[in-house]
Amino acid sequence: MKRVIHLSFLASVIVVNSMAADDLASMFSDGKVSGQFREFTISREYDDTRAVVNNDFMRKANAVGGYLKYETGAWNGLSLGAAAYGTIGFALRDRTDLKQVDPTLLGEQNSNDLYLGEAYLQYKNGNTAFKAGRQKLDTPLAGSDDARMLPNLFEAYVLSNTDVKDTTLIAAHVTKFAQGTFGRVYDASTNSATTGNNVLSATSGYSYWDSRNQAGDFTDMGEYAVNKNTAGVSVVAGIYSGIPGLKLQLWDYYAHDILNAIYGEANYGWSYASGVAPYVAAQYIKEDNIGSDYAGNVNSDFMAAKIGVKVANFDIYGAISHNSKDATATANGGTISPWGGMPAYTQGMVTRHQFMAGTDASKIAAAYDWKNFGISLNTSVYYASYDMDALNGYAIGQSWTATESGFDIIFNPQTFKNLQLRLRANYTDDFYQYSGGTVAQNGSVSWDEYRFIANYNF
């Protein structure tokens, strides 16, 4: 697979011409190596009652990999960094059979993969920081979504400043997107017969036209999302935390010739002398088509609210959300998020139907930290429900209720520093449901899924 390494010419000039030999030596001798080794095992047992399928099967995968990163020391605020990312499947059955091998741990065609995922120049001066090149981003509507073997990565130019008290201001321009392995779970394609799968992919964080064959490739933002070259995505944001307990953030994503998305969120928490700490939160997303309208008539509103309370080491919350619908709009008015952004309070471990048109979603979750028992253990459980409108765009013309429950156990053994062991499970009922129309489509898709992940950070 072709991999092209892009290094800034300007950065090369600065490094070569502006530093003495001793400065170069110090910059690199002060550098640090870091990384993560990851082992991931996943097993999903399907209950597929659709007439065209009408069978149960189990899809599995095992992989090892992670990333290895090197970042130089700073010279007058300037530093460089690079990281290689890779995944290697093992103990697999037939790699070419998606009913046997889960695609979310592997590269294109279920192959092993290795590529330069980060290569950046970073400059810091006082309260201002600038980072340019391949990098990892985690923002509300463009993020790493590190849910499987390898995360999403970006080619971007990011400027941030904290001169204003309690405020972070961000301006960025993102030019390319390298899909991680998780997006391969969605079967978006240019085949018109899979329109529903395209909507599922685009409202779940990935491409509207090809989510299986772009993993690991740094692709133009527009080409990845809608198969059209564009000028990328320009972003501005402000984050304010000057009032105790309150955090406000506002983001604007201008995806040239595709859409403009505004994301707003407010979080507020307080505590009592008794140790009880309630909190509330709200979020809102507004999307509209712009320019050449490469994604068509984009018109959506998503809103959500969350309320919870922390008592000692116990945390419980409930959340609700609603997405608008519009029969004349793309995805019938669903919220499109093709670059890994998935901030919704009501998302499940795998079910992300909350962004589909007309969906009313709810979620309850509880977590407990076992540190008072002398162990580094965190456990959580949840239940989510999605009331689907007939305009959802996935199971076209159908309305039904999808549900998901699950648990998450995270253990950090004290005898093995930097090692994390994680066991996750989700039990998904009626992820897809269809009745009437084409007989072959009638039926539903449900599954039980288990994941074991071992992360070793260094």
C-alpha positions in Angstrom: 0.0 0.0 0.0 1.3 3.4 -0.9 2.3 5.5 2.0 3.5 9.1 1.4 5.4 11.0 4.2 4.8 14.7 4.1 7.2 16.9 6.0 6.9 20.7 5.9 9.5 22.3 3.7 9.4 25.4 5.8 10.1 23.3 8.9 13.1 21.8 7.2 14.5 25.2 6.4 14.1 26.4 9.9 15.8 23.3 11.4 18.7 23.2 9.0 19.5 26.9 8.7 18.5 28.3 12.1 20.3 26.0 14.5 23.9 25.4 15.3 25.1 21.8 15.5 25.1 21.9 19.3 21.5 23.1 19.3 20.5 20.2 17.0 22.2 17.7 19.3 20.6 19.0 22.4 17.2 19.1 20.7 17.3 15.4 19.8 19.2 14.2 22.9 16.3 15.6 25.0 13.8 13.8 22.9 11.4 11.2 24.3 10.1 7.9 23.1 6.6 6.9 24.0 3.9 4.6 22.8 1.3 2.0 23.4 1.3 -1.8 22.8 -2.3 -3.1 22.4 -3.8 -6.5 22.2 -7.4 -6.6 21.1 -9.8 -9.6 20.9 -13.4 -9.2 19.8 -16.2 -11.7 19.3 -19.7 -10.8 18.1 -22.4 -13.4 17.8 -25.2 -12.3 15.5 -28.9 -13.1 15.5 -30.0 -12.1 12.0 -33.6 -13.0 11.2 -33.8 -11.2 7.8 -35.2 -13.6 5.1 -32.2 -13.0 2.9 -29.8 -14.1 5.6 -31.9 -15.9 8.3 -29.0 -17.4 10.2 -26.8 -16.9 13.3 -23.1 -16.5 13.0 -20.1 -15.4 15.0 -17.5 -12.9 13.8 -14.2 -12.7 15.6 -10.8 -11.1 15.3 -7.5 -10.9 17.3 -4.8 -8.3 16.7 -1.7 -6.8 18.3 -0.2 -3.5 17.5 -0.4 0.1 18.7 2.0 3.0 18.1 5.6 4.1 18.7 6.2 7.8 19.0 9.3 10.0 19.2 9.2 13.7 20.0 12.3 15.9 20.2 13.0 18.3 23.0 12.1 22.0 22.5 14.6 24.6 21.0 13.2 28.1 21.5 9.8 26.6 21.7 10.2 24.5 18.5 9.9 20.7 18.6 9.2 17.9 16.1 7.4 14.6 16.5 6.5 11.4 14.6 4.7 8.2 15.3 4.2 4.9 13.5 0.9 3.0 13.9 0.3 -0.6 13.1 -1.9 -3.6 13.5 -1.2 -7.3 12.9 -4.0 -9.9 13.0 -3.4 -13.3 14.4 -5.3 -16.6 15.0 -7.8 -15.5 12.4 -10.1 -17.6 10.3 -10.7 -16.7 6.7 -9.6 -13.0 6.4 -11.8 -12.5 3.3 -15.0 -13.7 5.0 -16.7 -10.9 6.9 -19.0 -13.4 8.6 -15.9 -14.9 10.2 -13.4 -12.1 10.7 -14.4 -8.8 12.3 -13.0 -6.0 10.2 -12.6 -3.4 12.9 -9.1 -4.5 14.1 -7.5 -4.7 10.6 -6.7 -2.6 7.6 -8.1 -2.6 4.1 -9.1 -6.1 2.8 -8.6 -7.2 6.5 -4.9 -7.0 6.0 -2.1 -6.1 8.5 -1.2 -2.4 8.3 1.7 -0.1 9.2 1.9 3.6 8.4 3.3 7.0 9.6 0.3 8.3 11.5 1.9 11.4 13.0 4.6 13.8 11.6 4.4 17.3 13.0 6.1 20.5 13.8 5.1 22.2 17.1 5.9 25.6 18.4 5.0 27.1 21.8 5.5 30.7 22.9 4.0 31.9 26.1 0.3 31.1 26.0 0.2 30.4 22.3 0.8 27.0 20.7 0.9 26.0 17.0 1.0 22.4 15.6 1.2 21.5 11.9 1.2 18.2 10.2 -0.1 14.7 10.8 -1.6 14.5 14.3 -4.2 13.2 16.6 -7.2 15.4 17.2 -10.0 15.0 19.7 -12.7 17.6 19.2 -16.5 17.2 19.3 -17.1 16.7 15.6 -13.6 15.6 14.4 -12.0 13.0 16.7 -9.8 10.0 17.1 -12.7 7.7 18.1 -10.2 5.2 19.5 -12.8 2.4 19.9 -11.0 -0.5 18.3 -7.4 -1.2 17.2 -6.2 2.1 15.6 -7.6 5.6 16.0 -8.5 8.2 13.4 -5.7 10.7 12.6 -5.6 14.0 10.8 -3.4 16.3 8.8 -4.1 19.8 10.3 -2.8 23.2 11.3 -3.9 24.0 14.8 -3.4 27.4 16.7 -4.5 27.8 20.3 -4.2 30.6 22.8 -5.0 31.1 26.5 -4.1 34.8 27.0 -7.7 35.6 27.9 -8.2 34.4 31.5 -10.0 31.1 31.9 -10.5 30.9 28.1 -9.0 28.8 25.4 -9.3 30.1 21.8 -8.7 27.7 18.9 -8.4 28.2 15.2 -7.6 25.3 12.9 -7.7 24.1 9.3 -7.9 20.3 8.7 -6.9 19.1 5.3 -6.8 15.3 5.5 -8.4 12.4 7.4 -6.9 8.9 8.0 -9.7 6.7 9.1 -8.9 4.3 11.9 -9.9 0.6 12.0 -13.3 1.2 13.7 -14.9 2.8 10.7 -14.6 -0.5 8.8 -17.6 -1.9 10.7 -19.9 0.2 8.5 -20.5 -1.0 4.9 -21.0 2.3 3.1 -20.4 2.0 -0.6 -21.3 3.6 -3.9 -23.7 0.7 -4.6 -27.1 2.4 -4.5 -28.6 -0.8 -3.0 -26.7 0.0 0.3 -28.1 3.6 0.7 -29.2 2.7 4.2 -25.7 1.6 5.1 -24.4 4.9 3.8 -26.7 6.8 6.2 -25.7 4.5 9.1 -22.0 5.2 8.4 -22.3 9.0 7.9 -24.4 9.5 11.1 -22.1 7.2 13.1 -18.9 9.1 12.4 -17.7 7.9 9.0 -17.7 8.1 5.2 -20.9 8.6 3.2 -19.6 6.5 0.3 -16.8 4.2 1.4 -16.0 3.2 5.0 -14.3 -0.1 4.3 -11.4 0.8 2.0 -10.0 4.1 3.3 -8.4 2.9 6.6 -5.0 4.3 7.3 -4.9 6.5 4.2 -4.5 10.3 4.6 -7.3 11.4 2.3 -8.7 14.8 1.4 -11.5 15.6 3.9 -14.1 16.0 1.2 -13.0 13.0 -0.8 -13.2 10.8 2.3 -16.6 12.1 3.3 -18.5 12.4 0.1 -16.0 11.5 -2.7 -15.4 15.1 -3.7 -12.1 17.1 -3.3 -12.6 20.2 -1.2 -10.6 22.9 0.6 -10.9 21.0 3.9 -12.5 21.9 7.1 -11.9 25.3 8.9 -12.5 25.3 12.6 -12.8 28.0 15.3 -13.7 27.4 18.9 -13.9 29.0 22.3 -13.8 27.2 25.7 -14.6 29.1 28.9 -14.2 27.9 32.5 -14.1 31.1 34.5 -17.1 30.3 36.7 -16.6 27.6 39.3 -18.2 24.3 38.2 -19.2 25.7 34.8 -17.6 24.9 31.4 -18.9 26.4 28.2 -17.7 25.6 24.7 -18.7 26.6 21.2 -17.3 25.2 18.0 -17.9 26.1 14.4 -16.8 23.6 11.7 -16.9 25.0 8.1 -16.5 22.0 5.8 -16.0 23.8 2.5 -18.6 22.9 -0.1 -20.2 20.4 2.2 -21.7 21.7 5.4 -21.3 24.1 8.3 -21.7 22.6 11.8 -22.1 24.5 15.0 -21.5 22.6 18.3 -22.3 24.1 21.7 -22.1 22.5 25.1 -22.6 23.6 28.7 -21.6 21.5 31.8 -22.2 22.6 35.4 -21.5 20.7 38.6 -21.6 21.6 42.3 -21.1 19.7 45.5 -22.4 19.7 49.1 -20.6 19.2 52.3 -22.1 15.7 52.5 -20.0 14.7 49.5 -22.9 14.6 47.1 -22.0 16.2 43.8 -24.8 16.7 41.2 -24.1 17.8 37.7 -26.1 18.8 34.6 -25.1 19.2 30.9 -26.6 20.1 27.6 -25.4 20.0 24.0 -26.6 21.2 20.6 -25.5 20.6 17.0 -26.8 22.6 14.0 -25.8 21.6 10.5 -26.6 23.3 7.1 -25.3 22.8 3.6 -22.9 25.3 2.1 -21.0 26.1 -1.1 -21.3 23.4 -3.8 -23.6 21.3 -1.5 -21.6 18.2 -2.2 -23.6 16.4 0.6 -26.9 17.7 -0.8 -29.5 19.5 1.3 -28.0 19.2 4.8 -30.5 20.5 7.4 -30.4 19.1 10.9 -30.7 19.9 14.6 -29.6 17.7 17.5 -30.1 18.4 21.1 -29.4 16.5 24.3 -29.4 16.9 28.1 -27.8 15.0 30.9 -28.3 14.9 34.7 -26.3 13.0 37.2 -24.8 12.8 40.7 -21.6 11.6 42.2 -21.6 10.2 45.7 -18.3 9.1 47.1 -17.0 6.7 44.4 -20.3 6.1 42.8 -21.5 8.0 39.7 -25.0 7.7 38.0 -26.5 9.7 35.2 -29.4 9.8 32.8 -29.5 11.4 29.3 -32.0 12.1 26.6 -31.6 13.4 23.0 -33.7 14.3 20.0 -32.6 14.7 16.3 -34.7 16.7 13.9 -36.2 15.2 10.6 -36.8 16.7 7.2 -38.1 14.6 4.3 -36.3 16.9 1.8 -32.9 16.8 3.5 -29.9 14.6 3.2 -30.3 11.5 5.3 -33.8 12.8 5.8 -32.4 15.4 8.2 -30.0 13.3 10.2 -26.8 14.8 11.8 -23.8 13.9 9.5 -20.5 13.4 11.3 -18.0 11.9 8.8 -14.7 12.6 10.5 -15.0 10.6 13.7 -16.9 13.1 15.9 -19.2 11.3 18.3 -19.9 13.5 21.4 -23.5 12.5 22.0 -24.5 11.7 25.6 -26.9 9.0 24.4 -24.5 7.0 22.2 -24.1 3.3 23.1 -21.0 1.3 22.9 -21.9 0.4 19.3 -25.4 1.9 18.7 -25.1 5.5 17.4 -28.7 5.9 16.1 -29.2 9.1 18.1 -27.9 11.1 15.1 -30.5 9.6 12.7 -33.4 11.7 11.6 -36.3 11.9 14.1 -34.7 9.7 16.7 -35.6 10.1 20.3 -32.9 8.4 22.5 -32.3 7.9 26.2 -29.6 6.4 28.3 -28.9 5.6 31.9 -25.5 4.6 33.2 -23.8 3.9 36.5 -20.1 3.6 37.4 -18.1 2.7 40.5 -14.5 3.2 41.4 -13.2 0.5 43.7 -10.1 2.4 44.9 -11.3 2.3 48.6 -10.9 -1.4 48.5 -7.2 -1.0 47.6 -7.5 -2.0 43.9 -7.4 0.1 40.7 -10.7 -1.1 39.3 -13.5 0.8 37.6 -16.8 -0.8 36.6 -19.8 0.6 34.8 -23.1 -0.6 33.3 -25.6 1.2 31.0 -28.8 0.8 29.1 -29.8 2.9 26.0 -32.9 3.1 23.9 -33.5 4.6 20.4 -37.1 5.3 19.2 -36.6 5.4 15.4 -38.7 7.5 13.1 -39.7 6.3 9.7 -37.4 9.0 8.1 -34.3 7.5 9.8 -32.8 6.7 6.5 -31.2 3.4 7.6 -34.1 0.9 7.5 -35.9 3.1 4.9 -39.5 3.8 5.8 -39.4 1.8 9.0 -40.0 2.9 12.6 -39.0 0.7 15.6 -37.1 0.8 18.9 -33.5 -0.3 19.1 -31.9 -1.0 22.5 -28.5 -1.7 23.8 -27.2 -2.6 27.3 -23.6 -3.4 28.4 -20.8 -3.2 30.9 -17.2 -2.0 31.0 -14.5 -3.3 33.5 -11.2 -1.5 33.6 -8.4 -3.0 35.8 -4.9 -1.6 36.3 -2.7 -4.2 38.0 -0.5 -2.7 40.6 2.2 -5.3 40.0 2.5 -4.3 36.3 2.9 -0.5 36.0 1.4 1.1 33.0 -0.7 -2.0 32.1 -4.4 -1.7 31.7 -6.8 -4.7 31.2 -10.3 -4.1 29.9 -13.3 -6.3 29.4 -16.3 -4.7 27.6 -19.6 -6.2 26.4 -22.7 -4.9 24.6 -26.0 -6.7 24.0 -27.7 -5.0 21.1 -31.4 -5.8 20.2 -33.0 -4.7 16.9 -30.1 -2.6 15.7 -31.8 -3.0 12.3 -35.4 -3.9 11.7 -37.5 -4.1 8.6 -40.9 -5.4 7.7 -43.0 -5.1 4.5 -41.8 -4.2 1.1 -39.0 -6.4 -0.2 -39.5 -9.8 1.5 -35.8 -10.5 1.5 -35.2 -7.5 3.8 -37.8 -8.5 6.4 -36.4 -9.3 9.9 -34.0 -7.8 12.4 -30.3 -7.8 13.3 -29.2 -8.2 16.9 -26.0 -9.4 18.6 -24.0 -10.1 21.7 -20.4 -8.7 21.6 -17.4 -9.1 23.9 -14.1 -7.4 23.8 -10.9 -7.9 25.7 -8.2 -5.2 25.4 -4.8 -5.1 27.0 -3.0 -1.7 26.8 0.6 -1.2 27.8 1.7 2.4 27.8 5.3 3.5 27.9 
